[in-house]
Amino acid sequence: MTPAGDGAPLARRLLAVGRVAGRRAEAGGVRFVALLLSTLVLALSLGGLVAVHAVYAGKEERRTARTPVAPEEAGERAANATAWLVGSDTLDGERQFSVVYLAPHKGDAPLPPGLDRWPEPGEAVLSPALREAGAAEDIDHRYGRLAGTIGEDGLDEPSERLAYVRPRDGLSAEPPTSLVTGFGPAARGVSTSLEPGTGRLDDKPEWMFQAAVAGLLVLPAAALLVVAARTGAHTRDRRSALVTALGGRRLDRALIAVGEAGSPVVLGAVVGAAVVAAAVLFDTRLPHTDYILSSAHFRPYALPALLAPLVALLIVLTTVVLADLAPRRGASGTRPRRTSRSTWLPRLAVLCPLAIILAVRGPDLFAADAALRTLTSWVGIAATVLTLPAALATVTAKAGHLLTRRARAHGLSGTLVAGRRTSTHPGGTARLLTGISIALILFLQAIAWQGLFGSQAAEARQSLDRVGRSVVTVGIREATAASVTDFLAGAPATEAVLLTPPGEGRASRPILHGDCAALTELRLPCPAREARVDGLTATDPRLRELILWTHPLDPTDPTLLIRRTDARTLAERAASDGEGGGVLAVLRSDGKRLSVPALKRLSHEVFPRGAAVMAPGEDQFTAGVPNRDQGRWSALFGMVGITVLAFTAGLGAMAEFLRQGRALAPLSVLTGGLRVFRTSAAWTVLAPLALAGIAGTAVAAALASPVTASGESYITGGLILATAGVVLVVSVLLWLWASRVAVRQARRWRPGGD
């Protein structure tokens, strides 16, 4: 087919033939979009894998650079030393962040990275993200006067929350304070126990994040690529057979395939490269997670990141070429193929409700700690995954039969065609819906299991719902009786009690200390000296929650000792008993909500290192916040993956519908209108996808209910609506597109058409 020495011109002509063939194919526009999207999503997914590694590597480098060096580990005397003590704090409903108390101790005291000068006594330096997140709580003045913000080189990432505080009265070099002589490996012998920041404890391992990107982004992109490669295959198969019959080589067919796919693939790669380049050059705030992707971390990996779109381009073109060159089974056979091979679908559909019942109600048959409980749930979920597509396809086919009868009764030609097509090909519908239904189930399962790890946090949230912040504990780190008195005096309209645990040299039961006003506010007797009550049946819910989360009582002997104590004695005991497990609690005398930010600011005014002010059990809720934040990542990636899979299923259905578009074109003459195409497209593209989005999401939420019942549920009504809504929006868009293309094809066929 190719004259000698004429390879290059022929190659250009074959590429041009492919471009023209792509534009003129029935599903040419569909394949163009499918190839563009698959290349773009694959490029961004591969770039995401590079970004994850870049962020983890960059954060590790920054953390190491700011990790203190203790003099004994450096093997030298502390000629120049900084007093250093790492504490923590929280914002309402957010994860912990580090508050580092520091002061120059001797000589030229070193400063951590990110600080260019020593703050004055009573001043604090905050990270930009902490200032932004804590603006509503007046975080700028919580620890003292604001001296500035921490520089970028002192933070492991732009969204890190961190505070450096120089106490007004300095910082003693006695334990728990440490002396540090430098920061980072250049200072020799870093001490990880003194490292600021909570990221090392809160972050999941890098491989887990990489697996999430691969599973929730790369795999849907691969599925879309497969559909894109095979879209319009019927026409290309005939073209390949013709080229082969004319003596064309495999290389010639490959060049035609590249020419046909080249434009959308290159466009997708270019758009992907532009997005990656923007992330390399500028900090990028990612939606839903509110995470800022640092360009400083990403920039050293700019080359592999920018190669990701090129790799995606090569993968897509290779897949397209291999798909066109692959032999077609049965392509040369003369025996007609059966219209349907789906006799097994109704049988699987009958099993679907049983599988759902097994997954949702089966675990209730076993004890909470029984292994069979989890196994039963998994078996039910696996059975639902296998049978749900068949059930959805069967429902769609039954609807097709009903449409057919209604169309015959009322003479609706478009509805008749739609009904016959829907009822005749249930197997194709099942294949169409398999990916999206499985994705919906796995997505909500991943979100549900993320919340299961926060069962303790769920109990704390329930406690906050019961009493809110009408009572708070004050964890004093360093105080005198006078400072405790000043703190209580600075909190107007409040009462204070002290709950001390049993121990050696004390009574064998927990003791609640307070004056008459505080005890009366908690609906307790005010004895002359001491009284005993049943702590588990305490009338005031604030007292029950305080006991539950601080010093739980023995159910066999729930006795709580009540001791009447004056304000001076209470302050002395609170100042001396903090290390012994005593818990100072403050409550409003009118039962209203306390302002935790105001109390935290007050604590830093009167105590050298402030105090941990929180509702009972709030520390457990805070400990579960990293899981909640990881759930946001799962939700973001999952929603993107489901959107891609919805487009995959919809484009596949649309391509199949348009493949028969020319055959339907004569109906516009027989029926006298174009409504038949819109109706047929609705039942071929819109109805199956919409059913999968609504029913699949409902079933997925039901399957997750046994998991969410055991922990904190991150599956909210908004998430369920968003999940179903994404699929519905995609189905409507593709239906409108399919209708428009089919109508345009029909108009071109009709005599006198455009």
C-alpha positions in Angstrom: 0.0 0.0 0.0 3.0 2.3 0.5 5.4 3.1 -2.3 9.1 2.9 -1.3 10.5 6.1 0.0 7.1 7.7 0.4 6.5 6.8 4.0 6.5 10.3 5.6 3.9 11.8 3.2 1.7 8.7 3.5 1.9 8.9 7.2 0.7 12.4 7.2 -2.2 11.5 4.9 -3.1 8.6 7.1 -3.2 10.8 10.1 -5.4 13.3 8.2 -7.7 10.4 7.2 -8.0 9.5 10.9 -8.9 13.1 11.8 -11.6 13.4 9.1 -13.0 10.0 10.0 -13.2 11.0 13.7 -15.2 14.1 12.8 -17.6 12.3 10.6 -18.3 9.3 12.7 -21.8 8.9 14.3 -20.3 9.0 17.8 -17.4 11.2 16.8 -18.3 14.0 19.2 -18.9 11.5 22.0 -15.6 9.8 21.5 -13.8 13.2 21.3 -15.2 14.2 24.7 -14.5 10.7 26.2 -10.9 10.8 25.0 -10.4 14.3 26.2 -11.8 13.6 29.7 -10.0 10.3 30.1 -6.7 12.0 29.2 -7.4 15.0 31.5 -8.4 12.8 34.4 -5.5 10.4 34.0 -3.1 13.3 33.7 -4.4 14.9 36.9 -4.5 11.6 38.7 -0.8 10.8 37.8 0.1 14.4 38.7 -1.8 13.8 42.0 0.4 10.8 42.8 3.5 13.0 42.3 1.9 15.8 44.4 1.2 13.4 47.3 4.9 12.3 47.4 6.1 15.9 47.0 3.9 17.0 50.0 5.0 14.2 52.2 8.7 14.7 51.3 8.5 18.5 51.7 6.7 18.3 55.1 9.3 15.8 56.3 12.1 18.1 55.3 10.5 21.1 57.0 9.8 19.2 60.2 13.3 17.9 60.4 14.7 21.4 59.9 12.7 22.8 62.8 13.2 19.9 65.2 15.2 21.1 68.3 18.5 19.7 69.4 19.0 19.1 73.1 22.5 19.8 74.5 23.0 16.4 75.9 22.2 14.9 72.5 24.5 17.3 70.7 27.3 16.3 73.0 28.2 19.9 74.0 27.6 22.4 76.7 24.7 24.7 76.4 26.6 27.9 75.8 23.7 29.3 73.7 20.4 27.8 74.7 16.7 28.4 74.4 14.1 27.2 77.0 11.6 25.2 75.1 8.3 23.6 76.1 5.7 22.1 73.7 2.0 22.4 74.7 -1.2 22.2 72.7 -4.5 23.9 72.2 -7.6 23.6 70.0 -10.2 25.7 68.2 -13.8 24.8 68.5 -14.5 21.6 66.7 -11.0 21.4 65.2 -7.9 19.2 65.7 -5.2 20.0 68.2 -2.3 22.2 67.3 1.0 22.9 69.0 1.6 25.9 71.2 5.4 26.2 71.9 6.5 28.2 74.9 10.0 29.5 74.5 12.3 32.1 76.0 16.0 32.9 75.6 18.0 31.1 78.3 21.7 31.7 77.8 23.9 33.5 75.3 22.8 33.9 71.7 19.7 31.8 72.2 18.7 30.1 68.9 15.3 30.8 67.3 13.3 28.2 65.4 12.9 28.5 61.6 10.1 30.9 60.7 11.0 33.5 63.5 13.3 36.3 62.5 13.4 38.0 66.0 12.6 37.2 69.6 9.1 38.1 70.6 8.9 40.3 73.7 7.7 38.8 77.0 4.0 38.3 76.8 3.9 38.2 73.0 3.0 35.4 70.6 3.8 34.6 66.9 1.1 32.6 65.1 0.9 30.8 61.8 -1.2 32.5 59.1 -3.6 29.6 58.9 -4.1 29.7 62.7 -4.9 33.4 62.6 -7.4 32.8 59.8 -9.1 29.8 61.4 -9.2 31.4 64.8 -10.4 34.8 63.9 -13.8 34.2 65.3 -12.3 33.2 68.7 -10.0 36.3 68.7 -6.9 34.0 68.5 -4.7 37.0 67.9 -5.0 38.0 71.6 -5.4 34.6 73.3 -1.7 34.1 74.2 -0.8 37.7 74.6 0.1 40.5 72.2 0.5 39.5 68.6 4.1 39.9 67.5 3.8 38.7 63.9 3.3 35.6 61.9 5.5 32.5 61.4 7.4 32.5 58.1 6.8 29.8 55.5 10.1 28.1 56.2 8.9 27.4 59.8 5.7 25.6 58.8 5.5 22.1 57.4 2.7 23.3 55.1 0.8 26.5 54.5 -2.3 25.2 56.3 -0.5 24.3 59.5 -1.7 25.8 62.8 1.2 26.6 65.1 1.9 29.2 67.8 5.1 30.3 69.5 4.5 32.1 72.8 7.1 33.9 75.1 5.6 33.9 78.6 5.5 37.2 80.4 7.6 35.9 83.4 10.0 33.9 81.3 10.4 30.1 81.3 12.1 28.1 83.9 14.8 25.6 82.7 13.4 23.0 85.1 11.4 20.0 83.8 9.2 19.7 82.0 11.0 22.6 80.2 13.9 21.5 78.0 17.0 23.4 76.8 17.7 23.4 73.1 20.9 24.5 71.3 19.8 24.6 67.7 17.3 23.3 65.2 17.6 20.8 62.4 20.2 18.2 61.3 22.8 21.0 60.7 22.8 21.5 64.5 23.5 17.8 65.0 21.3 15.2 66.8 17.7 16.4 66.5 15.3 15.4 69.3 12.0 14.3 67.9 10.4 14.2 71.3 10.6 18.1 71.3 9.4 18.6 67.8 6.5 21.1 67.4 3.5 20.3 65.3 1.0 17.5 65.3 1.2 16.4 61.7 3.5 13.4 62.3 0.8 12.0 64.6 -2.3 13.0 62.6 -1.2 12.3 59.1 -1.9 8.9 57.6 1.1 7.0 55.9 1.9 8.1 52.4 1.1 4.8 50.9 -2.5 5.1 52.2 -2.9 8.4 50.4 -1.3 7.1 47.3 -3.7 4.1 47.4 -6.7 6.5 47.7 -5.6 8.5 44.7 -5.0 5.3 42.7 -8.2 3.7 43.6 -10.6 6.7 43.5 -9.1 8.6 40.6 -6.7 6.5 38.5 -9.1 3.5 38.2 -12.1 5.5 37.2 -9.9 7.3 34.6 -8.9 3.8 33.3 -12.5 2.8 33.1 -13.3 5.9 31.1 -10.4 5.3 28.9 -11.6 1.8 28.0 -15.1 3.2 27.1 -13.5 6.0 25.1 -11.3 3.6 23.2 -14.2 1.4 22.2 -16.8 4.1 21.5 -17.8 4.0 17.9 -15.9 0.7 17.4 -18.5 -0.7 15.0 -17.6 1.9 12.3 -13.9 1.6 12.9 -14.0 -2.1 12.7 -15.5 -1.9 9.2 -12.9 0.7 8.3 -10.1 -1.4 9.6 -11.4 -4.4 7.6 -11.4 -2.2 4.5 -7.9 -0.9 5.0 -6.7 -4.5 5.5 -8.4 -5.6 2.4 -6.7 -2.9 0.4 -3.3 -4.1 1.7 -2.9 -1.8 4.6 -0.4 -2.8 7.3 -0.9 -2.7 11.0 1.2 0.5 11.1 -1.2 2.1 8.6 -4.2 1.2 10.8 -2.3 2.5 13.9 -1.6 5.9 12.2 -5.3 6.3 11.3 -6.2 5.5 14.9 -3.7 8.0 16.2 -5.0 10.7 13.7 -8.6 10.0 14.9 -7.7 10.3 18.6 -4.9 12.8 18.4 -6.8 16.1 18.8 -8.8 15.3 21.9 -5.9 13.5 23.6 -3.5 16.4 23.0 -6.1 18.9 24.2 -6.7 16.8 27.3 -3.0 16.6 28.0 -2.5 20.4 27.4 -5.3 21.2 29.9 -3.9 18.8 32.4 -0.4 20.3 32.0 -1.9 23.8 32.6 -3.5 22.7 35.8 -0.4 20.9 37.0 1.7 24.0 36.1 -0.6 26.2 38.0 -0.2 24.0 41.1 3.6 24.1 40.7 3.6 27.9 40.5 1.0 28.9 43.0 -0.4 27.6 46.3 -3.7 25.8 45.5 -6.6 25.5 48.0 -8.4 22.2 47.3 -12.2 22.2 47.6 -14.1 20.5 50.5 -10.9 19.7 52.4 -9.8 23.4 52.7 -6.3 22.1 52.3 -3.6 24.3 50.7 -1.3 22.4 48.3 2.1 24.1 48.8 3.8 25.1 45.6 7.1 25.2 47.6 6.7 21.5 48.2 5.6 20.8 44.6 8.2 22.8 42.8 11.2 20.5 43.4 9.1 17.8 41.7 8.0 20.0 38.8 9.6 17.8 36.1 7.9 14.5 37.0 4.7 16.4 37.7 4.7 18.0 34.2 5.7 14.7 32.7 2.4 13.2 34.0 0.3 14.7 31.2 2.8 13.4 28.6 2.6 9.9 30.2 -1.2 10.1 30.2 -1.1 11.1 26.5 1.1 8.1 25.6 -1.0 5.7 27.6 -4.3 6.9 26.0 -2.8 6.8 22.5 -1.3 3.3 23.1 -4.7 2.1 24.4 -6.5 3.5 21.4 -4.1 1.9 18.9 -4.2 -1.5 20.7 -8.0 -1.4 20.8 -8.2 -0.7 17.1 -5.6 -3.4 16.2 -7.0 -6.1 18.5 -8.8 -8.9 16.6 -12.6 -8.9 17.1 -14.1 -12.2 18.2 -16.8 -13.2 15.8 -16.1 -10.4 13.4 -15.8 -12.8 10.5 -18.6 -15.1 11.5 -21.8 -15.4 9.5 -24.1 -16.8 12.1 -26.4 -14.1 13.5 -25.9 -13.4 17.2 -28.7 -13.7 19.7 -30.5 -10.5 20.6 -30.1 -11.1 24.3 -28.0 -13.3 26.5 -29.6 -12.0 29.7 -31.8 -14.9 30.9 -29.8 -14.9 34.1 -30.6 -11.3 35.1 -34.0 -11.9 36.6 -32.6 -14.7 38.8 -29.9 -12.4 40.2 -32.4 -9.6 40.6 -34.5 -11.7 42.9 -31.5 -12.2 45.1 -30.8 -8.5 45.5 -33.3 -7.7 48.2 -32.2 -10.8 50.2 -28.6 -9.6 49.9 -29.5 -6.1 51.1 -31.4 -7.6 54.1 -28.5 -9.8 54.9 -26.1 -6.9 54.9 -28.3 -4.5 56.9 -30.1 -6.8 59.4 -27.8 -9.8 59.4 -25.2 -8.4 61.8 -27.9 -7.9 64.4 -28.2 -11.6 64.8 -24.7 -11.7 66.5 -23.1 -10.1 69.5 -21.3 -6.7 68.9 -17.9 -8.3 69.4 -18.5 -11.5 67.4 -16.5 -12.1 64.3 -19.5 -13.4 62.4 -21.1 -10.0 62.7 -18.6 -8.4 60.4 -18.4 -11.4 58.2 -22.1 -11.4 57.7 -22.1 -7.8 56.7 -19.3 -8.3 54.2 -21.0 -11.3 52.7 -24.2 -9.3 52.3 -22.3 -6.3 50.8 -20.5 -8.6 48.3 -23.8 -10.2 47.3 -25.4 -6.8 46.8 -22.5 -5.7 44.6 -23.1 -8.8 42.4 -26.9 -8.5 42.2 -27.7 -4.8 42.3 -26.8 -4.1 38.6 -29.0 -7.0 37.6 -31.9 -5.7 39.7 -31.6 -2.2 38.2 -31.4 -3.6 34.7 -34.5 -5.8 35.4 -36.4 -2.9 36.7 -35.5 -0.9 33.6 -36.6 -3.8 31.4 -39.9 -4.1 33.2 -40.4 -0.4 32.8 -39.7 -0.9 29.1 -42.5 -3.5 28.8 -44.9 -1.1 30.5 -43.9 1.6 28.1 -44.4 -0.6 25.2 -48.0 -1.5 26.3 -48.8 2.2 27.0 -47.4 3.2 23.6 -49.4 0.7 21.7 -52.6 1.7 23.6 -52.1 5.4 22.9 -50.3 5.3 19.5 -47.0 6.8 20.9 -44.4 5.9 18.4 -41.4 7.4 20.2 -42.4 5.7 23.5 -42.9 2.4 21.7 -39.4 2.5 20.3 -37.9 3.5 23.6 -39.8 0.7 25.4 -38.8 -2.0 23.0 -35.2 -1.0 23.1 -35.2 -0.9 26.9 -36.8 -4.2 27.4 -34.8 -6.0 24.7 -31.3 -5.2 26.0 -31.3 -5.6 29.8 -27.8 -7.2 29.7 -26.4 -4.0 28.2 -28.1 -2.0 30.9 -26.6 -4.2 33.6 -23.1 -3.8 32.2 -23.7 0.0 31.9 -24.7 0.3 35.6 -22.2 -2.1 37.1 -19.4 0.3 37.6 -21.4 3.2 39.0 -23.4 1.0 41.4 -20.3 -0.7 42.7 -18.6 2.7 43.1 -21.5 4.1 45.1 -21.4 1.2 47.5 -17.6 1.2 48.0 -17.6 5.0 48.3 -20.1 5.1 51.2 -18.5 2.1 52.8 -15.1 3.9 52.8 -16.7 7.0 54.4 -18.5 4.8 57.0 -15.4 2.9 58.0 -13.6 6.1 58.4 -16.1 7.1 61.1 -15.9 3.7 62.8 -12.4 4.5 64.0 -13.8 7.5 65.9 -16.3 5.6 68.1 -14.9 7.4 71.2 -15.3 10.7 69.4 -18.9 9.8 68.6 -19.6 9.3 72.3 -18.0 12.7 73.1 -20.1 14.4 70.4 -23.2 12.9 72.0 -22.0 14.3 75.4 -21.6 17.8 73.8 -25.1 17.5 72.4 -26.5 16.7 75.8 -24.9 19.5 77.9 -22.9 21.6 75.4 -20.5 23.9 77.1 -22.6 24.7 80.1 -19.8 23.1 82.2 -16.1 23.1 81.2 -12.9 21.6 82.8 -9.9 23.8 83.4 -6.7 21.8 83.1 -4.1 24.0 84.9 -0.6 23.4 83.8 1.2 25.7 86.3 -0.5 27.8 88.9 -0.5 29.2 92.4 -3.5 29.6 94.7 -3.5 33.3 94.0 -3.6 32.8 90.2 -6.5 30.3 90.5 -8.4 32.8 92.6 -7.7 35.5 90.0 -9.0 33.1 87.3 -12.2 32.3 89.1 -12.7 36.0 89.9 -12.2 36.9 86.3 -15.0 34.6 85.1 -18.2 36.4 86.2 -21.5 34.6 86.9 -19.7 31.2 87.3 -19.3 28.6 90.0 -16.4 26.2 90.5 -16.0 22.7 91.8 -13.0 20.4 92.1 -13.4 16.7 91.4 -10.5 14.6 92.9 -10.0 10.9 92.3 -9.6 8.2 95.0 -6.0 7.3 95.8 -3.5 6.6 98.6 -3.9 8.9 101.5 -7.4 9.9 100.4 -10.8 8.6 100.7 -11.4 5.5 98.7 -14.0 7.3 96.5 -14.0 10.3 94.2 -14.6 13.6 96.0 -16.4 16.7 94.8 -15.3 19.9 96.5 -17.3 23.1 96.3 -19.0 25.9 98.2 -22.7 25.9 98.8 -23.5 28.0 95.8 -21.7 25.6 93.4 -23.2 22.5 95.1 -26.7 23.9 95.0 -26.3 24.8 91.3 -25.5 21.1 90.7 -28.6 20.1 92.7 -26.5 18.5 95.4 -26.8 18.8 99.2 -24.6 21.3 101.0 -23.3 19.4 104.0 -21.7 21.0 107.0 -18.6 18.9 106.2 -19.2 15.8 104.0 -22.0 13.8 102.5 -22.4 10.8 100.2 -24.5 10.6 97.0 -25.1 8.1 94.2 -23.1 9.7 91.4 -24.7 7.6 88.7 -28.2 8.9 89.5 -27.1 12.6 89.9 -30.0 14.9 88.9 -27.9 17.5 87.1 -26.7 16.2 83.6 -23.6 18.4 83.8 -22.4 16.5 86.9 -23.1 13.1 85.2 -21.0 14.1 82.2 -18.2 15.5 84.3 -18.0 12.3 86.3 -18.3 10.1 83.1 -15.4 11.8 81.3 -13.0 12.5 84.2 -13.4 10.0 87.0 -15.9 7.3 86.1 -17.5 5.6 89.1 -17.6 1.9 89.9 -21.1 0.7 88.9 -20.9 -1.7 91.9 -20.2 1.2 94.3 -21.1 4.5 92.6 -20.7 6.5 95.8 -19.5 10.1 95.3 -18.3 12.1 98.4 -19.4 15.7 98.6 -17.3 18.1 100.6 -18.1 21.6 101.3 -15.1 23.9 100.7 -14.6 27.6 100.8 -13.2 29.5 97.8 -9.7 29.9 99.3 -9.3 26.3 100.1 -10.7 25.3 96.7 -8.1 27.5 95.0 -5.3 26.1 97.1 -6.3 22.5 96.4 -6.8 23.2 92.7 -3.3 24.7 92.4 -1.6 21.9 94.2 -3.7 18.9 93.0 -3.6 19.5 89.2 -0.8 16.9 88.8 -2.6 14.5 91.1 -5.6 14.1 88.8 -7.9 16.7 90.3 -10.2 18.4 87.8 -11.3 22.0 88.2 -14.7 22.5 86.6 -16.5 25.8 86.0 -20.2 26.2 85.3 -22.5 29.2 84.9 -24.8 29.9 87.7 -27.6 30.4 85.2 -26.9 27.2 83.3 -26.1 28.9 80.0 -23.2 28.3 77.7 -19.7 29.3 78.7 -17.4 31.2 76.3 -14.5 28.8 76.0 -12.4 31.3 74.0 -12.8 34.0 76.6 -11.8 31.5 79.4 -8.7 30.4 77.4 -7.7 34.0 77.0 -8.2 34.6 80.7 -6.2 31.6 81.6 -3.2 32.9 79.6 -3.5 36.2 81.5 -3.3 34.7 84.9 -1.4 31.4 84.5 2.2 31.2 83.1 1.2 28.7 80.4 -2.5 29.1 80.3 -4.9 26.2 80.9 -6.7 23.5 78.8 -10.3 24.7 78.9 -12.8 22.3 77.3 -16.1 20.6 77.8 -16.1 17.1 79.5 -14.9 14.6 76.9 -14.1 17.2 74.3 -10.5 15.9 74.2 -11.8 12.6 72.8 -13.8 14.5 70.2 -10.8 16.4 69.2 -8.8 13.2 68.9 -11.3 12.0 66.3 -11.0 15.2 64.2 -8.1 13.8 62.1 -10.3 10.9 61.1 -13.0 13.4 60.1 -10.6 15.3 58.0 -9.4 12.1 56.3 -13.0 11.4 55.6 -13.2 14.7 53.7 -10.4 13.6 51.5 -12.2 10.3 50.9 -15.3 12.3 50.1 -13.5 14.6 47.6 -11.7 11.8 45.8 -14.8 9.6 45.9 -17.1 12.3 44.4 -14.6 12.9 41.6 -14.3 9.2 40.9 -18.1 8.8 40.9 -18.5 11.7 38.5 -15.9 10.2 36.2 -17.7 6.8 36.4 -21.1 8.4 35.8 -19.6 10.0 32.6 -18.1 6.7 31.7 -21.5 4.9 32.0 -23.4 7.8 30.3 -21.0 8.1 27.4 -21.1 4.4 26.9 -24.9 4.5 26.8 -24.8 7.5 24.6 -22.4 6.0 22.1 -24.6 2.9 21.9 -27.7 5.0 21.3 -26.0 7.1 18.6 -24.6 3.9 16.9 -28.2 3.2 16.0 -29.0 6.8 15.3 -28.9 6.5 11.5 -31.2 3.4 11.7 -33.7 5.5 13.7 -33.5 8.5 11.3 -36.3 7.3 9.0 -38.7 7.3 11.9 -38.7 11.1 11.8 -40.6 10.7 8.5 -42.9 8.0 9.7 -43.8 9.7 13.0 -43.8 13.3 11.6 -41.5 14.7 14.3 -38.3 14.4 16.2 -39.7 13.6 19.6 -38.9 9.9 19.1 -35.2 10.6 19.5 -35.6 12.5 22.7 -37.8 9.9 24.2 -35.6 7.0 23.1 -32.5 8.9 24.4 -34.3 9.4 27.7 -34.8 5.7 28.3 -31.5 4.7 26.9 -29.3 7.3 28.7 -31.2 9.2 31.3 -33.4 6.5 32.9 -30.7 3.9 33.7 -28.2 6.4 35.1 -30.8 8.3 37.1 -32.1 5.0 38.5 -28.5 4.0 39.4 -27.9 7.3 41.1 -31.0 7.3 43.2 -31.4 3.6 44.0 -27.7 2.9 44.2 -27.1 5.8 46.6 -30.1 4.6 48.8 -28.8 1.0 48.8 -25.2 2.2 49.6 -26.4 4.3 52.5 -28.4 1.4 53.9 -25.5 -1.0 53.6 -23.4 1.5 55.5 -25.9 1.9 58.4 -24.5 -1.0 60.5 -21.1 0.5 60.4 -22.2 4.1 61.1 -24.3 2.8 64.1 -21.0 1.7 65.8 -19.1 4.9 65.4 -19.3 8.6 64.4 -21.1 8.9 61.1 -19.6 11.1 58.4 -22.4 10.0 56.0 -24.6 13.1 56.2 -27.7 14.0 54.4 -25.8 16.5 52.3 -23.3 13.9 51.2 -26.0 11.5 50.2 -27.8 14.2 48.2 -24.6 15.3 46.6 -23.7 11.8 45.6 -27.1 11.1 44.0 -27.2 14.6 42.6 -23.9 14.3 40.7 -25.1 11.2 38.9 -28.5 12.8 38.1 -26.8 16.0 36.7 -24.5 13.9 34.5 -27.4 11.8 33.3 -29.5 14.9 32.4 -26.6 16.6 30.6 -25.8 13.5 28.5 -29.4 12.9 27.7 -29.7 16.4 26.4 -26.6 16.0 24.4 -27.6 12.6 23.0 -31.0 14.0 22.0 -29.4 17.0 20.2 -26.9 14.8 18.3 -29.6 12.3 17.3 -31.9 15.0 16.1 -29.1 16.6 14.1 -28.4 13.2 12.5 -32.1 12.8 11.6 -32.3 16.2 10.1 -29.3 15.5 7.9 -31.0 12.3 6.7 -34.4 13.9 6.0 -34.9 15.2 2.4 -34.6 18.9 2.4 -33.0 18.9 5.9 -30.2 21.1 7.0 
